[in-house]
Amino acid sequence: MSSTSPATSPATGAIRWSGRTWALLITLCIVLFLDGLDVSMIGVALPSIGDELDLSTSSLQWLISGYVLGYGGLLLVGGRTADLLGRRRVFLVALAVFAAASLLGGLVSSGPLLIATRFIKGLAAAFTAPTGLSIITTNFAEGPARNKALSIYTVFGAGGYSSGLLFGGLMTGVGWRWTFLLPVPVALLALAAAWMLVPRDEPAEEGGHDLLGALTSGAAMLLLVYTVVSAPDAGWSSLRTVFSFVGVAVLFTAFVTIERRIAHPLVRLGILRKATLVRASIAIVAVGGSYFSWQFIVTLFLQDGLGWSPLRLALALLPIGLMVTLSAVFSDKLVDRFGTGPIIAVTMAVMAVGYLLFLLRLDTSPSYLTVLLPPLLLIGAGWIGFPAINIQATSGIHDDEQGLAAGVLQTSMQVGAAIVLAITTAIITSGTADATTPAAALDGFRPGLAFAAAVSALGALVAIGGLVLDRRTRLAGDEVVAGQAEPELAGAA
């Protein structure tokens, strides 16, 4: 399927989409919103779930980790499967599975079954997220139209994650099961809309026979995510963790060997040499990893340390969600004017400053207006660059590899963020283990806050380095063109 160009006004350059085009985009946005909502909403309900089902802290952790395991473990396979089997088919099946798992999760009363439903929902999201992104990139022409669509799309995803805290607080007040049941009717309505709106496409004629590649890549990613999320409890130097990392290395080596030798690989390894995709992947790891780590620390400190309620915490963080939502109005225009590189570099630097300001000013009785709100606004401004990361990752990619590029990007975020969060957890665990006062807990959390700020700053430096390299490449190209033009002018003289 080739990209289609929406109507554009010759006089103003404004993009005019039909009602059906808008409906398609909003449907895809709602599904991504549900993915983000589901990740964060469950976190607020964990204490209530533990009390009712008598689950230990380690079991509760797997309600989060189980989702991440399925989501991050199969994102790469999910994106490529959509390219090979047809985006519409994969999207509809995965969304139906997501709705069924949500319903089952709201009905079961067994801890292991509840964790299993979370894993299944993660698997389903591993297919809907990259497939939805590739549906957009293959139906909106590269340039202003795609930039606008991707800006709206990614804002819905980030907005879903931010809104999950608020919805989680509200639903938990009614009953924790509603955090599982709330997405069900929305997912079913989105499924009906997608059935009518998502264009039919044909499976790829070639490349669908790499079963070994799918098995080794899926197993490698699943084992990697499992090892990372379980390492803080098992110990980073434990035999289980070490042997698990060895197993990951063996599986990845087998996967690369298979992809190099097979006629129609699941993943064309050459796509990983595309500079814009690599830089976007590093940026999204820095954004997701730093934010999830920061939010994890803030949630623990404000709720457990200072006694804030889940709803109060959600309302306190609401400015970030509002800024993410408002950025949908202008983020695509910023990209059209300045390009993706400068937007990513500036917003990531602003986000790092926000984390640093939070680290330096946070105390045990923080004033919301003077201590918390300023860094929250800077961190929220950092998310304005999130759509630019998605645009950069998929620009210049052929239609038949859009799902693959989307899978690479989103796998980077899920797995990278899980690794950063695991490191953050290891950093703060030793410092807060014996903390009995809010002041002592804050001292234990500060190294983790510093690490989150450093991750964001590193992402900004990589983005700035990319700008420098791009500038040098352009200057070198201009010199070559000028050198070729001089002999022609001499001949003419």
Secondary structure by P-SEA (a helix, b strand, c coil): cbbbbccccccccbbbbcaaaaaaaaaaaaaaaaaaaaacccccaaaaaaaaacccaaaaaaaaaaaaaaaaacaaaaaaaaacccaaaaaaaaaaaaaaaaaaaaccccaaaaaaaaaaaaaaaacaaaaaaaaaaaaccccaaaaaaaaaaaaaaaaaaaaaaaaaaaaaaacaaaaaacaaaaaaaaaaaaaacbbbbbcccccccaaaaaaaaaaaaaaaaaaaaaccccccccaaaaaaaaaaaaaaaaaaaaaaccccccccccccccaaaaaaaaaaaaaaaaaaaaaaaaaaaaaccccccaaaaaaaaaaaaaaaaaccccaaaaaacccaaaaaaaaaaaaaaaaaaaaaccccccccccccaaaaaaaaaaacaaaaaaaaaaccccccaaaaaaaaaaaaaaaaaaaaaaaaaaaacccccccccaaaaaaaaaaaaaaaaaaaaaaaaaaaaaaaaaaaaaaaaaaaaaaaaaaaaaaac
